[in-house]
Amino acid sequence: MSLRTTARRGAMALVLAVVAPLALTACSADEGTPAFVAPTQSAPEPAPASTEPLALAVTPAEAAKNQPVSTEVGTQVSGGKVQSVTMTDAAGAAVAGAMRADGTSFVPAKPLKYGKKYSATVVAVGPDGQTTEKKTSFTTMGKPSKKTGAGLYLFSDRTYGVAMPVVLEFTSPVPESARAAVERRLFVTVEPPQPGIWHWSSPLQVMYRGPQYWQTGTKITVRAALEGVPMGNGRYGDEDRLGVGNIAKEKIELIVDNATKRLQVFQNDTVVKTIPVSLGKTKTPSSSGTMVIMDKQQKTVFDTTDDPGNVDRYVVNIEYAQRLTWGGEYIHAAPWSVKDQGVRNVSHGCVNMSTANAVYLFNLTSIGTPVTVKGTERKIKPANGWTAWSVGWADYVKGSALPVPPELAALGDPQPSASALPSPSVSPTA
């Protein structure tokens, strides 16, 4: 199998590969992963003064049937605010959960059980202390026959670079009509607090980042609460997934300039090393844009012999490879092109450098380290890797399926941005 073929199928294959480890991680008590991650909430405040009479409505409707196991208890209040929500199963046992920060619903901490009855009692209070109560009960649906899986690329035993987006990739396309509901079930907590937004780069990929790279030492905790969520085309999410990402304590950033054929290494915003490189030749140019390192392999093989679309077929042993795109662009050692490095471009799209420099970078960087390539003949294609940083913030926020608060949309980012117009994928090569 060629590396290019593997790359084109990489998103799907890696999604399936990470599902089981994440499920195991989430079940391990010593991982420190909470069972439920909800939006950050402040303590309840007194209900605001209002001239409206206190009124409360809840969902699902009483005796509703065939509800998804992702069902939340929705609340709509006028003339006051929600004071409490109590949810129980058919045996009367309490269902743990938390209110959304906007007070619109109670989110169970875990997926509900299939084909079971649940009850909820909601109490609202007005500014004068008057309360009103509503009760509802509903029954969940049976197990669906068609499911969509997801891969969440965050593991608590790893340290990530400052540009690591939260990445979810799906085994089946999510149509636009279902994306807002899916996005609403993706909960992220960032410590210390930093803003962020989800962005759909394709029907198979959604990513979360802020307007700037993460602060060093940040901890990101994610609950992709997708079990039972309708995901379009008669499919439902297969299970909840939890992930924790720990951002490195130092900021490492790589910037490659085609004009100079040099790679600059920034450590905490200071240039600490300059490396001569050779990029993709004219027929197979490297992609411009801000990418992140997705994978690191000390030894691998580039094999394009079974790729009918590749005019240059070869099998090459590669060392110190760091993947930038699904299409096959890497940073790696290329001892055969040392005489060209810093002078001319001779690769098939990769960033070539000496073995000594490749070892240095391999030991310095992390998955999630940003790599910006400037001045080549084409731009990075959306979803050809973890391309959350390949567009500026103003364009990035347009990829959210949910409304973005104006104050958040107005923020900018200092990172270099690149157009995300489609272009042919790059052959994986030396």
C-alpha positions as CSV (number, residue, x, y, z in Angstrom):
1,M,0.0,0.0,0.0
2,S,1.3,3.4,-0.9
3,L,1.8,6.1,1.7
4,R,-0.3,8.4,-0.4
5,T,-3.2,6.0,-0.4
6,T,-2.8,5.6,3.4
7,A,-2.7,9.3,3.8
8,R,-6.0,9.8,1.9
9,R,-7.6,7.3,4.2
10,G,-5.7,8.5,7.2
11,A,-8.4,10.5,8.8
12,M,-10.8,7.5,8.8
13,A,-8.2,4.9,9.8
14,L,-6.9,7.0,12.7
15,V,-10.4,7.8,13.9
16,L,-11.1,4.1,14.3
17,A,-7.7,3.5,15.9
18,V,-8.2,6.1,18.6
19,V,-11.7,5.2,19.6
20,A,-10.9,2.2,21.8
21,P,-7.9,3.8,23.7
22,L,-10.0,6.8,24.5
23,A,-12.8,4.7,25.9
24,L,-10.3,2.9,28.1
25,T,-8.7,6.1,29.2
26,A,-12.1,7.6,30.2
27,C,-12.8,4.5,32.4
28,S,-9.5,4.7,34.2
29,A,-9.9,6.3,37.7
30,D,-6.3,7.4,37.9
31,E,-6.4,9.3,34.7
32,G,-8.1,12.2,36.4
33,T,-10.7,12.6,33.6
34,P,-14.0,13.7,35.0
35,A,-17.1,11.8,34.0
36,F,-18.8,15.0,33.0
37,V,-17.5,18.3,31.5
38,A,-20.0,21.1,31.3
39,P,-19.5,24.8,30.3
40,T,-18.0,26.8,33.2
41,Q,-20.8,28.1,35.4
42,S,-20.9,30.7,38.1
43,A,-23.0,30.3,41.2
44,P,-26.7,30.9,40.8
45,E,-27.7,34.6,41.1
46,P,-31.0,36.0,42.4
47,A,-33.7,36.2,39.7
48,P,-33.8,39.6,38.1
49,A,-36.6,42.0,38.9
50,S,-39.4,41.5,36.3
51,T,-42.9,42.6,35.7
52,E,-43.7,39.4,33.9
53,P,-45.7,36.7,35.7
54,L,-43.6,33.7,36.7
55,A,-44.1,31.0,34.0
56,L,-42.2,27.8,33.3
57,A,-42.2,25.3,30.4
58,V,-40.1,22.1,30.2
59,T,-39.2,19.6,27.5
60,P,-39.6,16.7,26.5
61,A,-43.4,16.8,26.7
62,E,-45.0,14.6,29.3
63,A,-45.1,10.9,28.2
64,A,-42.9,11.6,25.1
65,K,-41.6,8.4,23.6
66,N,-38.5,7.4,21.5
67,Q,-36.3,10.1,22.8
68,P,-32.5,10.0,22.1
69,V,-30.3,8.9,25.0
70,S,-28.7,12.3,24.7
71,T,-31.9,14.0,25.7
72,E,-31.6,17.1,28.0
73,V,-34.3,18.5,30.2
74,G,-35.1,21.8,28.5
75,T,-36.3,24.8,30.5
76,Q,-38.0,28.0,29.4
77,V,-38.7,30.6,32.1
78,S,-40.3,34.0,32.1
79,G,-40.5,36.3,35.1
80,G,-37.8,34.4,36.9
81,K,-35.1,31.7,36.6
82,V,-34.5,28.0,37.2
83,Q,-33.9,27.2,40.8
84,S,-33.4,23.4,40.5
85,V,-33.7,20.4,38.3
86,T,-34.1,16.9,39.7
87,M,-34.0,13.9,37.3
88,T,-34.6,10.3,38.2
89,D,-34.7,6.9,36.4
90,A,-37.5,4.4,36.5
91,A,-36.2,3.0,39.9
92,G,-36.2,6.5,41.4
93,A,-32.4,6.8,41.4
94,A,-31.0,10.3,40.8
95,V,-29.5,11.1,37.5
96,A,-26.4,13.3,37.9
97,G,-25.9,16.3,35.7
98,A,-25.5,20.0,35.5
99,M,-27.3,23.0,34.0
100,R,-25.9,24.7,30.9
101,A,-24.3,28.0,31.6
102,D,-27.2,29.8,29.8
103,G,-29.8,28.0,31.9
104,T,-31.6,26.5,29.0
105,S,-31.3,22.9,29.9
106,F,-30.1,20.2,32.3
107,V,-27.5,18.0,30.8
108,P,-27.1,14.4,32.3
109,A,-23.5,13.6,33.2
110,K,-23.7,10.3,31.2
111,P,-25.8,9.0,28.3
112,L,-29.2,7.7,29.4
113,K,-30.1,4.0,29.0
114,Y,-31.9,2.8,25.9
115,G,-35.6,2.0,26.2
116,K,-35.9,3.3,29.7
117,K,-38.3,5.8,31.4
118,Y,-37.1,9.0,33.1
119,S,-38.8,11.7,35.1
120,A,-37.8,15.3,35.8
121,T,-39.0,18.0,38.2
122,V,-38.0,21.6,37.5
123,V,-38.5,24.4,40.0
124,A,-38.3,28.1,38.9
125,V,-38.2,31.1,41.2
126,G,-39.3,34.7,40.8
127,P,-37.6,37.8,42.2
128,D,-40.2,37.9,45.0
129,G,-39.3,34.3,46.1
130,Q,-42.4,32.8,44.5
131,T,-41.8,29.4,43.0
132,T,-43.5,27.3,40.4
133,E,-42.9,23.6,39.5
134,K,-43.2,21.5,36.4
135,K,-42.9,17.7,36.0
136,T,-42.4,15.6,33.0
137,S,-41.5,12.0,32.1
138,F,-40.3,10.4,28.9
139,T,-39.1,7.1,27.5
140,T,-35.9,6.8,25.5
141,M,-35.6,5.0,22.2
142,G,-34.2,1.6,21.5
143,K,-30.6,1.1,20.3
144,P,-30.2,2.5,16.8
145,S,-29.1,0.3,14.0
146,K,-26.9,3.0,12.3
147,K,-24.2,4.7,14.2
148,T,-21.5,7.3,13.6
149,G,-18.2,6.9,15.4
150,A,-15.7,9.6,16.3
151,G,-12.1,10.0,17.1
152,L,-10.9,12.5,19.7
153,Y,-7.2,13.3,19.5
154,L,-6.4,14.1,23.1
155,F,-4.6,11.8,25.5
156,S,-3.8,12.8,29.1
157,D,-0.4,11.0,29.1
158,R,0.9,13.2,26.2
159,T,2.1,16.8,26.1
160,Y,1.0,18.9,23.1
161,G,2.3,22.0,21.3
162,V,0.6,25.4,21.8
163,A,-1.3,25.1,18.5
164,M,-2.9,21.8,19.2
165,P,-6.6,22.1,18.2
166,V,-9.2,19.8,19.8
167,V,-9.9,17.5,16.8
168,L,-12.9,15.3,16.2
169,E,-13.2,13.2,13.1
170,F,-16.2,11.2,12.2
171,T,-16.6,7.8,10.5
172,S,-19.6,9.1,8.5
173,P,-20.3,12.6,7.1
174,V,-22.3,14.9,9.3
175,P,-24.7,16.9,7.1
176,E,-25.1,20.6,7.8
177,S,-28.6,20.1,9.1
178,A,-27.2,18.1,12.1
179,R,-24.0,20.0,12.9
180,A,-25.5,22.6,15.3
181,A,-27.0,19.8,17.4
182,V,-23.7,17.9,17.4
183,E,-21.7,21.0,18.2
184,R,-24.0,21.8,21.1
185,R,-22.9,18.5,22.7
186,L,-19.2,19.2,22.6
187,F,-18.1,20.5,26.0
188,V,-14.7,22.1,26.5
189,T,-13.1,23.4,29.7
190,V,-9.8,25.3,29.4
191,E,-7.5,26.0,32.4
192,P,-6.6,28.8,32.7
193,P,-9.7,30.1,30.9
194,Q,-9.3,31.0,27.3
195,P,-12.0,31.5,24.6
196,G,-12.5,29.1,21.8
197,I,-14.9,28.1,19.0
198,W,-15.7,25.0,17.0
199,H,-15.1,25.1,13.2
200,W,-16.3,22.5,10.6
201,S,-13.6,22.2,8.0
202,S,-15.5,19.3,6.4
203,P,-18.4,17.0,7.0
204,L,-16.0,14.6,8.6
205,Q,-14.0,17.0,10.8
206,V,-14.7,19.6,13.4
207,M,-11.9,21.4,15.4
208,Y,-11.8,23.8,18.4
209,R,-9.3,26.6,18.9
210,G,-9.0,30.1,20.3
211,P,-8.1,33.3,18.6
212,Q,-4.5,32.8,19.7
213,Y,-2.3,29.8,20.5
214,W,-2.9,28.2,23.9
215,Q,-1.0,29.6,26.8
216,T,1.9,27.4,27.9
217,G,0.9,25.0,30.6
218,T,-2.8,25.0,29.6
219,K,-5.0,22.0,30.4
220,I,-7.9,21.2,28.0
221,T,-10.6,18.8,29.1
222,V,-13.2,17.7,26.6
223,R,-16.5,15.7,26.7
224,A,-17.8,14.8,23.3
225,A,-21.2,13.8,24.6
226,L,-22.4,12.3,21.3
227,E,-23.9,8.9,22.3
228,G,-27.5,8.9,20.9
229,V,-27.2,12.3,19.3
230,P,-29.0,12.4,15.9
231,M,-26.2,12.9,13.4
232,G,-28.1,13.0,10.1
233,N,-29.0,10.3,7.6
234,G,-30.7,8.2,10.2
235,R,-27.4,7.8,12.2
236,Y,-26.8,8.4,15.9
237,G,-23.6,9.0,17.8
238,D,-22.1,5.7,19.1
239,E,-20.7,6.7,22.5
240,D,-19.4,9.6,24.6
241,R,-15.7,10.3,24.6
242,L,-13.5,12.1,27.1
243,G,-10.1,13.6,26.5
244,V,-7.5,15.7,28.3
245,G,-4.8,17.7,26.6
246,N,-1.8,19.1,28.4
247,I,-0.1,22.0,26.6
248,A,3.7,22.2,26.9
249,K,5.4,24.6,29.3
250,E,7.4,26.2,26.4
251,K,6.1,27.7,23.2
252,I,7.8,26.2,20.2
253,E,7.0,27.5,16.7
254,L,8.5,26.7,13.3
255,I,8.4,29.2,10.4
256,V,9.5,28.1,6.9
257,D,10.2,30.8,4.3
258,N,10.4,29.6,0.7
259,A,12.1,32.8,-0.4
260,T,15.1,32.1,1.8
261,K,14.9,28.3,1.9
262,R,15.3,28.6,5.7
263,L,13.3,27.2,8.7
264,Q,13.4,29.4,11.8
265,V,12.9,27.8,15.2
266,F,11.2,30.0,17.7
267,Q,11.3,29.1,21.4
268,N,9.2,31.4,23.6
269,D,9.0,33.9,20.6
270,T,12.8,34.1,20.3
271,V,14.7,32.6,17.3
272,V,17.0,29.9,18.6
273,K,18.1,28.2,15.4
274,T,17.9,28.6,11.6
275,I,17.9,25.5,9.4
276,P,18.5,25.4,5.6
277,V,15.8,23.4,3.9
278,S,14.6,22.2,0.5
279,L,10.9,22.3,-0.2
280,G,8.7,20.9,-2.9
281,K,9.8,21.5,-6.5
282,T,7.6,23.4,-8.9
283,K,5.6,20.3,-10.0
284,T,5.0,19.1,-6.5
285,P,5.1,22.3,-4.3
286,S,4.8,22.4,-0.6
287,S,1.6,23.9,0.9
288,S,1.6,27.3,2.3
289,G,-0.3,28.0,5.5
290,T,-0.1,27.3,9.2
291,M,-0.2,23.5,10.0
292,V,0.5,21.5,13.1
293,I,2.6,18.4,13.6
294,M,0.1,15.5,13.7
295,D,2.4,12.5,14.1
296,K,6.1,11.7,14.7
297,Q,7.9,8.6,13.5
298,Q,11.6,8.0,14.0
299,K,11.6,5.6,11.1
300,T,9.1,5.0,8.4
301,V,8.8,4.1,4.7
302,F,7.4,6.2,1.9
303,D,5.9,3.9,-0.7
304,T,4.0,5.4,-3.7
305,T,4.3,2.4,-6.0
306,D,0.6,1.5,-6.0
307,D,-0.6,5.0,-6.4
308,P,-1.8,5.3,-10.1
309,G,-2.0,9.1,-9.8
310,N,1.6,9.5,-8.9
311,V,4.1,9.9,-11.8
312,D,7.1,9.5,-9.4
313,R,6.9,6.1,-7.9
314,Y,9.4,5.0,-5.3
315,V,10.1,3.3,-2.0
316,V,12.3,5.3,0.4
317,N,13.3,4.7,4.0
318,I,12.7,7.9,6.0
319,E,14.0,8.9,9.4
320,Y,12.8,11.6,11.9
321,A,9.5,12.2,10.0
322,Q,6.9,14.7,11.4
323,R,3.6,14.7,9.6
324,L,1.9,18.0,8.6
325,T,-0.9,16.9,6.2
326,W,-3.0,13.9,5.3
327,G,-1.8,14.4,1.7
328,G,1.7,13.3,2.7
329,E,3.7,16.4,3.6
330,Y,6.3,15.9,6.3
331,I,9.3,17.5,7.9
332,H,12.1,14.8,7.7
333,A,15.7,14.0,7.3
334,A,16.9,14.0,3.7
335,P,20.7,13.3,3.6
336,W,20.5,12.9,-0.2
337,S,19.5,16.6,-0.7
338,V,21.9,18.3,1.7
339,K,23.6,20.1,-1.2
340,D,20.3,21.6,-2.3
341,Q,19.1,22.6,1.2
342,G,19.0,26.4,1.5
343,V,19.6,26.7,-2.3
344,R,16.8,25.1,-4.3
345,N,13.6,23.0,-4.0
346,V,13.9,19.4,-5.0
347,S,11.4,17.5,-2.9
348,H,7.9,16.2,-3.7
349,G,6.3,18.5,-1.2
350,C,8.1,17.7,2.1
351,V,10.4,19.9,4.1
352,N,13.9,18.3,3.7
353,M,16.8,18.9,6.0
354,S,20.0,17.3,7.2
355,T,19.8,14.3,9.5
356,A,21.4,16.3,12.4
357,N,18.8,19.1,12.0
358,A,16.0,16.6,11.7
359,V,17.1,14.9,15.0
360,Y,17.2,18.3,16.7
361,L,13.7,19.2,15.6
362,F,12.3,15.8,16.4
363,N,13.5,16.0,20.0
364,L,12.3,19.6,20.4
365,T,8.7,19.5,18.9
366,S,5.5,17.9,20.0
367,I,2.3,16.9,18.3
368,G,0.5,20.2,18.1
369,T,3.6,22.3,17.4
370,P,2.7,25.0,14.8
371,V,4.5,25.0,11.4
372,T,4.0,27.9,9.1
373,V,5.1,27.6,5.5
374,K,5.2,30.9,3.5
375,G,5.6,31.7,-0.2
376,T,5.0,28.5,-2.1
377,E,2.9,27.9,-5.2
378,R,-0.2,26.7,-3.4
379,K,-2.2,27.0,-0.2
380,I,-3.1,24.3,2.3
381,K,-6.4,22.7,1.6
382,P,-9.1,22.7,4.4
383,A,-9.2,19.4,6.3
384,N,-5.9,18.3,4.7
385,G,-4.6,17.7,8.2
386,W,-5.4,19.7,11.4
387,T,-5.9,23.0,9.5
388,A,-7.6,25.0,12.2
389,W,-4.9,27.7,11.9
390,S,-4.8,27.8,8.1
391,V,-7.3,30.7,8.1
392,G,-7.5,33.9,10.1
393,W,-9.9,34.3,13.0
394,A,-12.5,36.2,11.0
395,D,-12.9,33.3,8.5
396,Y,-12.5,30.7,11.2
397,V,-15.5,31.7,13.1
398,K,-17.7,31.4,10.0
399,G,-17.2,27.6,10.3
400,S,-19.2,27.4,13.5
401,A,-22.6,25.8,13.2
402,L,-23.8,27.8,16.2
403,P,-24.0,31.6,16.5
404,V,-20.8,33.2,17.7
405,P,-21.0,36.0,20.4
406,P,-20.1,39.3,18.7
407,E,-17.4,40.0,21.3
408,L,-15.7,36.7,20.6
409,A,-16.0,37.0,16.8
410,A,-14.3,40.4,17.0
411,L,-11.1,39.0,18.5
412,G,-8.2,38.6,16.2
413,D,-5.1,36.4,16.1
414,P,-1.5,37.2,15.6
415,Q,-0.6,34.0,13.8
416,P,0.1,34.1,10.1
417,S,-3.0,33.2,8.1
418,A,-3.4,31.7,4.7
419,S,-6.2,31.3,2.2
420,A,-7.8,27.9,2.4
421,L,-8.8,27.6,-1.3
422,P,-8.9,24.0,-2.5
423,S,-5.9,22.6,-4.2
424,P,-4.6,19.2,-5.2
425,S,-3.2,17.1,-2.3
426,V,0.5,16.7,-2.0
427,S,2.3,13.4,-2.8
428,P,3.9,11.9,0.2
429,T,7.6,11.8,-0.5
430,A,11.1,12.5,0.3
